[in-house]
Amino acid sequence: MHSSDLPHPAPVPWRRWLLVTLIATLAAHALDPLAWQHLRLPKVNDTDWGRMLRTLGYLPLWVVLAVVSRLQTGEAALRSYRTTLLVLAPLAGGLTAEVLKLAIRRLRPDPEQFGYLFRTFAEGPMSNRGMGMPSSHVLVAFAGAAALGILFPRLRWLAVILAAGCALTRVLALGHFLSDTVVAACLGWLVAHLVAGTLARRAT
């Protein structure tokens, strides 16, 4: 099987992605105070639906889905491509989130008072504890969802809705600002498409 036979995406439309990301990020920051005030359900992770949606941002779930995909029928090259993409896209998403947290250094929301607080580089330069921009769970969830959409186009919107549900649980739990999750969603889509394109070009 040649790379042209693999379900890889079209080249990333960089200008469109940058424009959408910029608009979405600005809008999310404008809505952060309202979301912080009204979108609150601190015990969301104690509910069955909350745990289910948050699990989309849990990397081992995507490893399990990759194994399930590997067990399906299809040419060996296609099965290998599906398995690798479903692992590498969420993994790359999680790593991207952790690196950006160290660079941006914005702390998670304070439940008592709204405001953006940042940790200086002098204070724990290599520790991202307590940092929230971007959300690791959401970046993993959207990278995985985008990968699923590339491999199985009919699942695209369902996967996006579930990933958005993961983002909602992080905001409801006061674990992240809305903008943390929106930035993560945009980056997750990009990461998945870059990984998919790279894998397809290297396939034989």
C-alpha positions as CSV (number, residue, x, y, z in Angstrom):
1,M,0.0,0.0,0.0
2,H,1.3,3.4,-1.0
3,S,1.0,6.6,1.0
4,S,-1.6,7.9,-1.5
5,D,-3.9,5.0,-0.3
6,L,-3.8,6.1,3.3
7,P,-6.5,8.4,4.8
8,H,-4.2,11.3,5.4
9,P,-5.5,14.9,5.5
10,A,-4.9,17.7,3.0
11,P,-2.1,20.1,3.7
12,V,-2.8,22.3,6.7
13,P,-4.4,25.6,5.6
14,W,-2.1,27.7,7.8
15,R,-3.7,31.1,7.2
16,R,-7.2,29.8,7.9
17,W,-6.0,28.0,11.0
18,L,-4.2,31.0,12.3
19,L,-7.2,33.2,11.7
20,V,-9.7,30.8,13.4
21,T,-7.3,30.3,16.3
22,L,-6.8,34.0,16.8
23,I,-10.5,34.8,16.7
24,A,-11.4,31.9,18.9
25,T,-8.7,32.8,21.4
26,L,-9.7,36.4,21.6
27,A,-13.4,35.4,22.0
28,A,-12.6,32.9,24.7
29,H,-10.6,35.4,26.7
30,A,-13.5,37.9,26.5
31,L,-15.8,35.2,27.8
32,D,-13.5,33.9,30.5
33,P,-15.1,36.0,33.3
34,L,-18.6,34.8,32.4
35,A,-17.5,31.2,32.1
36,W,-15.6,31.4,35.4
37,Q,-18.7,32.9,37.2
38,H,-21.5,30.7,35.7
39,L,-20.0,27.5,34.5
40,R,-19.4,25.8,37.8
41,L,-19.9,22.2,38.9
42,P,-17.0,21.4,41.2
43,K,-18.1,17.8,41.6
44,V,-18.4,17.1,37.8
45,N,-15.7,14.5,38.0
46,D,-17.8,12.6,40.6
47,T,-20.6,12.1,38.0
48,D,-20.6,9.2,35.5
49,W,-20.9,11.5,32.5
50,G,-18.2,13.8,33.8
51,R,-15.7,11.0,34.2
52,M,-16.6,9.6,30.8
53,L,-15.9,12.9,29.0
54,R,-12.8,13.7,31.0
55,T,-11.4,10.3,30.0
56,L,-11.1,11.6,26.4
57,G,-8.1,13.5,27.7
58,Y,-6.5,10.4,29.2
59,L,-3.7,9.1,27.0
60,P,-4.0,5.4,27.8
61,L,-7.6,5.5,26.4
62,W,-6.1,6.3,23.0
63,V,-3.7,3.5,23.3
64,V,-6.6,1.1,23.9
65,L,-8.4,2.6,20.9
66,A,-5.3,2.1,18.8
67,V,-5.1,-1.5,19.8
68,V,-8.8,-2.0,18.9
69,S,-8.1,-0.3,15.5
70,R,-5.1,-2.6,15.0
71,L,-7.3,-5.7,15.4
72,Q,-9.6,-4.6,12.6
73,T,-9.4,-5.9,9.1
74,G,-7.4,-4.1,6.4
75,E,-4.0,-4.1,4.8
76,A,-1.0,-4.3,7.1
77,A,0.2,-0.8,6.2
78,L,-3.2,0.7,6.8
79,R,-3.6,-1.0,10.2
80,S,-0.1,0.2,11.2
81,Y,-0.9,3.7,10.1
82,R,-4.1,3.8,12.1
83,T,-2.5,2.4,15.2
84,T,0.5,4.8,15.1
85,L,-1.7,7.9,14.4
86,L,-4.1,7.1,17.3
87,V,-1.1,6.9,19.7
88,L,1.2,9.5,18.4
89,A,-1.4,12.3,17.8
90,P,-2.6,12.4,21.4
91,L,0.9,11.8,22.7
92,A,2.2,14.7,20.7
93,G,-0.7,16.8,21.9
94,G,0.1,16.0,25.6
95,L,3.8,16.8,25.1
96,T,2.9,20.1,23.4
97,A,0.7,21.1,26.2
98,E,3.3,20.4,28.9
99,V,6.0,22.4,27.0
100,L,3.7,25.3,26.4
101,K,2.7,25.4,30.1
102,L,6.4,25.9,31.0
103,A,6.7,28.7,28.5
104,I,3.4,30.6,29.1
105,R,3.3,29.9,32.9
106,R,-0.3,31.0,33.5
107,L,-1.8,29.5,36.6
108,R,-5.1,27.7,37.0
109,P,-8.2,29.7,38.0
110,D,-8.7,30.8,41.6
111,P,-12.2,29.8,42.6
112,E,-12.5,32.9,44.9
113,Q,-11.3,35.7,42.6
114,F,-11.1,36.0,38.8
115,G,-7.8,37.0,37.3
116,Y,-4.9,35.8,35.3
117,L,-1.8,35.0,37.4
118,F,1.6,34.0,36.1
119,R,4.5,32.3,37.7
120,T,7.9,33.8,37.1
121,F,10.7,31.7,35.5
122,A,12.7,32.2,38.7
123,E,10.1,30.1,40.6
124,G,10.4,26.5,39.6
125,P,11.5,27.0,36.0
126,M,11.0,23.4,35.0
127,S,7.9,22.7,37.0
128,N,4.4,23.2,35.5
129,R,2.5,22.3,38.6
130,G,-0.6,24.5,39.0
131,M,-0.3,25.8,35.4
132,G,-3.3,25.7,33.1
133,M,-2.5,27.2,29.7
134,P,-3.1,25.2,27.6
135,S,-5.2,22.3,29.1
136,S,-3.3,19.0,28.7
137,H,-6.6,17.0,28.9
138,V,-8.2,19.0,26.2
139,L,-5.2,19.0,23.9
140,V,-5.0,15.2,24.1
141,A,-8.7,14.9,23.6
142,F,-8.8,17.1,20.5
143,A,-5.7,15.6,19.0
144,G,-7.2,12.2,19.4
145,A,-10.6,13.3,18.0
146,A,-9.0,14.9,15.0
147,A,-7.0,11.7,14.4
148,L,-10.2,9.7,14.5
149,G,-11.8,12.1,12.1
150,I,-9.0,11.6,9.6
151,L,-9.1,7.9,9.9
152,F,-12.9,7.5,10.0
153,P,-14.6,10.6,8.5
154,R,-18.1,9.5,9.6
155,L,-16.9,9.8,13.3
156,R,-15.5,13.3,12.9
157,W,-18.3,15.3,14.4
158,L,-19.1,12.8,17.2
159,A,-15.4,12.8,18.1
160,V,-15.3,16.6,18.2
161,I,-18.5,16.8,20.4
162,L,-17.0,14.3,22.9
163,A,-13.7,16.2,23.0
164,A,-15.7,19.4,23.6
165,G,-17.4,17.6,26.4
166,C,-14.0,16.9,27.9
167,A,-13.2,20.6,27.7
168,L,-16.5,21.5,29.4
169,T,-15.7,19.2,32.3
170,R,-12.4,21.0,32.8
171,V,-14.1,24.4,32.9
172,L,-16.9,23.2,35.2
173,A,-14.4,21.7,37.6
174,L,-12.6,25.1,37.8
175,G,-9.5,23.3,36.6
176,H,-9.1,25.7,33.6
177,F,-10.2,28.9,32.1
178,L,-12.4,28.7,29.0
179,S,-9.5,30.1,27.0
180,D,-7.2,27.3,28.3
181,T,-9.4,24.8,26.6
182,V,-10.1,26.8,23.4
183,V,-6.4,27.2,22.7
184,A,-5.8,23.5,23.5
185,A,-8.6,22.6,21.0
186,C,-7.1,24.6,18.2
187,L,-3.6,23.2,18.9
188,G,-5.0,19.6,19.1
189,W,-6.4,19.8,15.6
190,L,-3.1,21.1,14.3
191,V,-1.0,18.5,16.0
192,A,-3.1,15.6,14.7
193,H,-3.0,16.9,11.1
194,L,0.8,17.5,11.3
195,V,1.4,14.0,12.7
196,A,-1.0,12.4,10.1
197,G,0.7,14.1,7.2
198,T,4.2,13.2,8.4
199,L,3.2,9.5,8.8
200,A,1.6,9.3,5.4
201,R,4.6,10.8,3.7
202,R,6.9,8.3,5.4
203,A,4.7,5.3,4.6
204,T,5.6,2.9,1.8
